[in-house]
Amino acid sequence: MRVRWSEVEERARAVVAEYGGEVTLRQCWYRLISAGALPNRASMYRRLSSHLARARREGQFPDLVDALREIHQPPAYADVGELLAAVPDLFRLDRTAGQAEALWVCAEKDTLRVQLSGWLGPLGIPVPWQEPQCCQNS
């Protein structure tokens, strides 16, 4: 199979747009494989990574989610007024308080956790990266 990288980049750009920009390289890779744009070989994954990294550096491709390189920084506010303005966005009731059972959506891969959190977070549904101890069968 001869790979036309300009076409692959265009298809990858469409995948990222479809997810609203919240997509990882691995998600993009799987979508391209399933569409038949790339063969499922480790060497092709590395080449895709290289091509898309070059395109991002040149400003020709959107950023991908890289949860391993994220810097998790606690929120900070310039003053009390800024904090109070942010409070409505931070306030959320625990919808499971007082219930005997709660819905959790567990993600085996961090790639999925990022995507699922984006969908389910506003609904107050927790999305742990790995299955929590309380849910594992002994």
Helices and strands as residue ranges (DSSP letters): H 5-18, H 25-34, H 42-57, G 67-69, H 80-90, H 110-120, G 121-123, G 133-135
